[in-house]
Amino acid sequence: MPKLGEYIFQVLHQYGVQHAFGIPGDYVLSLFDVLTESEIQPIVMTHEPSVGFAADVYARIRGLGVAVVTYGVGGLNMINPIAGAYAEKSPVVVLSGSPGVGERQKRDLLHHKVKTFDSQRRIYEEVTLYAVTLDDPFTAAREIHKAIDYALKFKRPVYLEIPRDRVYAEIEPISIQPQPIKQTDPETLDEAIAETIAMVNQAKSPVILAGVELHRFNLQEQLLILAEKLGCPVVTTVLGKSVFPEAHPQYLGIYNGVSSSHLVQSLVEESDCLLMLGTFLTDINLGLFTAHLDVANAISVNSEIITIKHHEYHHILFEDFIQSLCHREDLPHSQQTLVKEIRDRVFPTTEKISMGGLIYELNQFIDENTVFLADPGDCLFAADDIWMQEGTSFFCPAYYASMGFAIPGAIGAYFADPFRRPIALVGDGSFQMTGMELLTAKHLGINPIVIVTNNASFATLRAMGHQEAKYVNIPTLDYAKLAELMGGNGFAIETRSQFRTALHQAKKRDNFSILDVRLSPEDISPGLQKLCNVFAKTLKG
């Protein structure tokens, strides 16, 4: 019979997991030994938050990610990125070692314990879909399959805690056929599709607003089929950016309330049939709720519920609705004339580097072999004007919005898709949280390009009307020199030509590169400029 630890990694490998991110500790050493002997490669990071971010991005690209940490100081240190994975529907399997069942019975005050031995598991219940301690060899296999099944079906993280004296316990493998947790009722689906077709047929200006769930449920191809059949404009949310190929003639940009371009905002808000597919209606996705969307003209389809005008449809799987709709032969083809707006918001006016110039040069540099990751803050709002050349190539925490995401995320992205070069756009505040993870990149021989907007401040907070507040200022650092100290390539950037040259030089390097872009704290992206007044009004109530 298989051992518990072996069985976990066998099952995960069967589901396509080839890498697991983690940090060893005494309560998880035995599990790490088993991991090392498995077909899954362990990727050891420097800090547990980075483990969580890397596993999250890996899951977003590959469909399932794994994080392996020790008890207490490790598991609790990783709560934040796993909370983000839950909020943004990323299926990460958290494996945590813990004190053995036997030693729990003999000793009460074991190191890393907080309140009770179950405290960590109960905390994870709040940020995962399913959390369980595998302390019973007779039920362990069933719990393993149940947890992974939940992660895959609902695209949420799950938590498995393994007491260290159970890692080598023999368990009874099971041939499990997971019971459907949610099923599509055919009659309800037919009714919802019929109402959708009728609404689209009557529309004069249909628009697709595509969201991140189309990526999570691997429905990008179906989205493309549907869009081309309809022939209508396609826009995305910032969280769903690149779920639709941005070089496609029907793609017009990001809808983000008042932060959108004028063309995109008017198309979406004046549409008489807005198909919101897999969209999170969050404050950031809607430009701090500056969006004006008429429910009477909307079809909202996501994994939680389907709403057509004021009618709600339950008992329909998201993927079944999309599959059924995109294969309908009676979809009308829109006669709208699609004209892409000139990207003049980021046209550079000076040789001195600026956020607008940075975005402009990135748009000339990014190709189909790029994976782009953005941290929250102005780097995220800059994404409104960054155009990707390949589908599913942009990643950011645009709902949970945790700083520190992009650099460890770039490591996760590399192992999930080694054929595309990761580029991370981060603020200096974000870099100071997880930038040391580039030591891991150096150690593993991978070569992300990290662009740091170096303005010695939390620029987004300054833009909210807090320019005089001392707490928005942060320590300054020469990131170009730091890159060299860490064994990478550093470039100090003050002009557009220096930035352009550095990008092309970094592309040729086999090691990581930091492009230290020195900006004024007042220099912000066009997207954030449009939101400044809204931010200030929101904070004042």
N, C-alpha and C positions, 0 to 999 in steps of 0.2 A: 504493500500500500504506500502511496506517496506521503511525503512529509508536508506539513502545513505550509511552510515557507516555500518549498519547491512548487507546490501546487498553485500558489498565488501567482508566481512569475510565469509558470507554464500557461495559465489561463490568460494573463495579460498579454503575453507574446502572441497567443492565438488571435487576439483581437488587434494585432498590428503594432503593439508597443515595442519599440526597439531600444529606447533609452529611458532611464529613470534618473531623476535629479534628486540630490540629497546631500546630507551631511551626517557622517557617522557619529555615534555616541554610545556609551556603554550599554544602554538598554536596547540598542538596535544593532549592535555589532554582529550578532548571530544572523540576523536577517540580511545584513550587508554581505556576510560571507556567502549566504545562499544566493543572493543577487549576483555576486561576482562570478559564481559558477553557472549561472543561468545564461540564456541566449539574449538577455537584455543587458545593455551596457550601462553601468553606473556612471553618472556625471556628477562629480563632487564639486560643490560650489563653496563660497566663503561665508555665506550668511543665510539663515533660513528664509527671510523674506525673498531673497533672490531665488531660492529653490522654488518657492511658490510661483513667482512670476514666470520663471523659465518653464515650469511644468504647465502653466496656464497657456502660454503662447504655443507650446508644443501641442497641447490639446486642441487649440483653435485651428491649427493647421492639419494635424493628423487624425483628429477625432477622439483621442483619448490620451491623457497625460498622467504621469506618475510622479509623486513626491514622497521621498522616504526620509523620515526624521526620527530623532529620539524623543523621549518622553519629557513633558514639562517644558524645560528651557528650549527645546527644539520645536515641539509641536505648537506651543503657545506663541512662539516667536513668528510662526508662519500663519497665524490667524488672518492677518490683514489681506495678503494676496489671495487666500482661499475665499475670504468674504467677497473679494472682487470677482473671483471666478463664479461664485454663486450668483451674484447680482447680474453678471453679464452672460450667464449660461455657458460656462466652459467646463467640460467633463474631466475633472482631475480626480484621480484616485489617490487619497492620502493614506500612506502606510506609516504608522507610528509604532515603534517599539515601546515597551512599558515594563514595569516590574513584573516578575513572574508571579503566577498564581500562588505557588508555595510560599514565596518570601513575603507576599502580602499578608498571609495568615500568621506568619511568625513575627514580623516586624511592622510597626506602624509608621515610624518616622524614617522613611527611605528618601534619599536625596532626589530632588526635582519634584517631589510631591507638593501640591498646593494646599488643598483642603481635605479632599478624600481621594482615594485612588481612581474614582470615576470622574473627577472634576474635569479633566481634559476632554474626555469623551462627551460629557454633557455640554461643554462649551462648543465643541465642534457640531453638536446637534443644531446649533443656531446658524451655522454658516455652511452646512452641507445638507443634502437631501436625505442622506441615510448614514447613521453612525452606529458602529457596533464593536464590541470587544470580542475577539475570537479566542475565548477561554475554554470552549467546549469542543474537543476534536470531533464529536459526533454530529455537530451542527455546522462546523466551520465551512465545509465545502458549499453547503447551501447558502450560507451568509455571503460568501465570496461572490458566488454567481448572482445573488440577489442585488448586491451592491453595484456590481459592474453593469448589470442590466438596467438599474435605475439611472446610473450615470449616462449610459448610451441613449436611453429612451427620452430622458428629460433634459439632457445636456447640462447637468449640474454636478458639482463635486460630491464625493462620498468619502467616508472615513472608516478605515479598518485599523483597529488597535490590536497588536499582537504581543501578548506577554512573552517575555524572552524565554521562559521555560516551555513554551508551546511551539516554538519555531520548528523543532524537529519532531513534534508529535505526529504520529501516524493518523491519517484521516481517511475516511471512506469517500472515494471520489464518486460523483454522481453524474449521470447523464441527464442533464436538466433541460426541460423544455419550458422556458419562462412563460408564465401565464400572462396574457395581455392585460396590462394595467388600464389601458384605455383603448377602446375600439371605435371604429367609424360605423355609424348607423347608415346603411345605404340610402334609405328614404330621406333622412335628414340631409345627407350630402347632395342628393339629387335636387332637393328643394333649394338648398343654398346656391348650388351652381346655376339653377334656373333663374333665380332672382338676380344673380350676378350678371348672367348673360343678358337678361332683359335690361338691366341698368346700363351696361356697357353699350348695348345697341342703341339706346336712346341718347347717349352722350355725344356731344360735339367736340369736347376737349378733354378726353381721358388722359390721365397721367399716372404712371407707376412710381410710387415712393417705396423703394426697396430697403429693407432693413437687414440686420445682422443675422436673424434667425434663418434666412435663406442659406447663409453660409454654414451655420451650425448644423442644419439638417441636410447639408450637401445638395441643395436644390438650385445651384447656380445655373446649371444647364437648362433646367426647366424654366427658370426666369428668362433666360435668353430666348428660348422658343416662344414663350408667351409674349415677350416684348416685340419680337419681330413679327409675330402674327398680328398683333394689335397695331404696330407701326407708330406707337405714341411715344411722347417724351418719357425718359427714365431719369429719375434723380434718386439719390440715396440720402440716408442720414449719415452723420459723421461716424457713428458707431458701425454702420454698415458699409462704410466707404470701401470701394473696390469689389463689392459683391457682384457688381455688373461691370463688364470691361469698359474702362473709361475712354478708350480710343474709339469705341463704337459710335457711329453717327447719331444714335438715338440718346446717348448719354449727355446730359446737360449740366451736371454738377451736384453739389450738396445742398439739400434744403435744411436750413437751420434758423428758421424764423427771420428776424430782421438782419441777422448776420449773413444771410444768403445774398447772392447776386440779385439784382433787380429782376432779371429774366426768370431765374428759378423761382423766386418768391411769388411773382405774379402768376406764373404757370400753375404752381401748386395751389395757391389760395383762390384762384379764379376757376379752377377745374370743376366741371360738373360731374366728374366721375373720378375720384381719387382712389386708386387701388393701393392701399397701404399693406404691403406684404412682408411679414416678419419684422415689423417695426416696433421698437420700444418708444413709447411716447413719453420720454423723459425730459427734464428741464433743459439739459444741455442739447439733446437732439432737437428740441423745439426752440432753440435760441432763448432760453430762460422763459419759456412759455409766451414768447412774442408771436408765436404762430397763430394764424387765423384759419382754422380748418372747420369747414361746415360739415357737421355729422350727417346732414341730409344728403350730402353729395359723396359720402365716403363708404368704402368697403374696407374693413379692417380685418386682416387675417393673420393670426399668430398661433403659437402653440398653446396659448391659454384659452382663447375664445375667438369665434368668428362673428363679426358684427357687420350687417349690411343695413345702412341707414340706421334705423332705430330697432332693427330686429336682431336678436341674439340667437346664435346656433351653437348648441353644445353637442357633444358626442361625435365630433368630426376631428380626425387627426389632421394636423397642419399639413403634413406631407401629402396626405391623400387628396386634400382640397387642391393644392398646387398642381399635383400630377393630373388630376381630373380636368382642371381648368385649362392647362396648357395644351392638352390633347384634344380639346373640343374643335370641331370643324366649323362651327357656326359663329366663331368670333369675328366681329367686324374689323376691318382695317381702317385705321384713322387716316383722314385726308389732311391732317395738319401739316403745315410747312415748318420743318425743324431748322432753326437757325441758331448756331452756337454763338454765344456772346463772346466778344473779344475780351481776352483776359487782361484788361488794362489795369486791374487793381494792383497787379504786381509788376508792372512795367518799370524797370529801374530808371531813375532820373539822374543819378550821380554814380561816380566810380566808388565812392565810399560805401562800404558794406552797410546794408540795412536789412530789416526783415523782409521787405518787399524784394530787394535784390537777391537775398538768400533764396527765397521761394522761386524767383525767376530762374536763377542758375540751376536749382534742383530740377526744375521742369525740363531743362535742356539735358540734364545728366541722367535722370532715371530712365531705365530701360526695362525690357521684359524679364530680365534676370535679377531684378531688385525686389527685396522684401523691405518694406518701410515700416518703422515703428516710431510712434510719437508719444511723448510723455504728456500728462495734463499741463494746463497752463497755456501760454501763448503758442507753444509748439503744437498743441492740439487745434487751436483756432487757425493757425497757419495752414492746417491741412485742408481747409475749405478751398484753397487755391493751389494745392499741390495735385498734379494729375499723374495717376499711375498708368503704366503701360500694359499691365497684365492683371487679370482678375484675381481676386482674393490675395492681394499682395500688400495690404495696409492693415496695421493692427494698432489699437490704442484702447485705453480704458475710459471711453468717452461717457460712460454712465457712472461707474463707481469712482472714477477719477483719482486713483491713488498715484501719487508721485513715486518715482523709483522703478516704474514698470519697464521702460524701454531697453535699458542696457542688459539686465538679465534676460529680458524677453528676447533680445537679439541672439543670445546663446541658445535659448530654446528653439528659436526659429531656424538657426543654422542646422541643428540636429534633426529637426522635423523636415527640412527641405534644403539639403546641402548644395543643391544646384543653383540656388539664388543667393545673392550677396545681401546680408542684412545691413541696413542703414538705420541708425537710431538718431532721432532729433530730440534733444533734451535741453532743459534749462539748467543753469548752473546749480540751482537749488536741488533739482532732481539728481544731478550728477553726484552731489555731495552725500546723497542717501545710499546709492547703490553703485556708484562709479568704480569702486574698487573691484567689482566683479570682472573688470577687464583683466585682472590677474589670472582669473580662470580662463579667459579667452587666450591669453598668452601661454598658459600652461598646456592647454589643449591644442594649440596651434591653429586657432581659427581667427578670422580677420574681419570683424565688423568695422564699419566706418561710423564713428560717433561724432555728431555735430553738436557742439555745446554753444548755446546762446549765452554768452558771458557778459552779463550786465550788472553783476553784484547785487541782485535784488530778486524778489518775487514779483516779476513784472506785471503779472495779472492782478495781483493785489494792489499794486501802485495804480493800475488803470482803473480800479474800482473807486478811485477818489481818495486814496490814502498815500499820496505822494510824500507827505511830510512825516508820516509815521516811521519811527526808527525801526520798528519790528519788521518792516518789509525789506530792509537791507541785510545782506548776508556777507560772510567773509569772502574776500577776493582770492583768486588762485590763478597761477599761470598753468593752464591745463595743457598747453603744448609741451612745456617742460616736464610736467607730471607724466605725460605719455612716455617720454623718453626714459624717465626714471623707472617706469613700470615695464620697460622693455618693448614699447611700441613706437609708433611714429607720431610726432607732434607737429602741427602746423598752426602758427599764429596768423590770424586772418583779420585784416582791417580794410581790404578793398575787394571789389567783386572779382577782379582778375586774379588776386591771390586765392580767393575761394574756388574759382573755376579751376585753377592750376592744381590746387590741393586735392580737389575731388578726383581728378584724373590721375594724380600721382598715387593717392591712396588706393585707387582701384587696382593698381599694378602691384601693390605690396601684399606679401603673404602673411603679414602680421597686422594686428589691429592698429587703427589710426584714430587720433582725436583731432578734430578741426576746431580750434579755439576761436570762435567768431566773436569779436569784441564789439559790442553794441552799446549804445546809450540806453539807460533805463527807460527813457521816454519813447524809445523806438519799438513799436509793436506792430503786429500784423494787421492787414486790412480787416480781417474777420473780427479781431478783438476790438479794433477801433470802432466798428459799428455797434458793438455790444457795451461799450464803456458806460454810456448813460443808463442803459438798462440795468447793469450791475449795481450802479450807485443807487438807483431808485428801489431795487429789490432789497438792498441792505437797510434802507431807511424805512421799509415797510410800506 
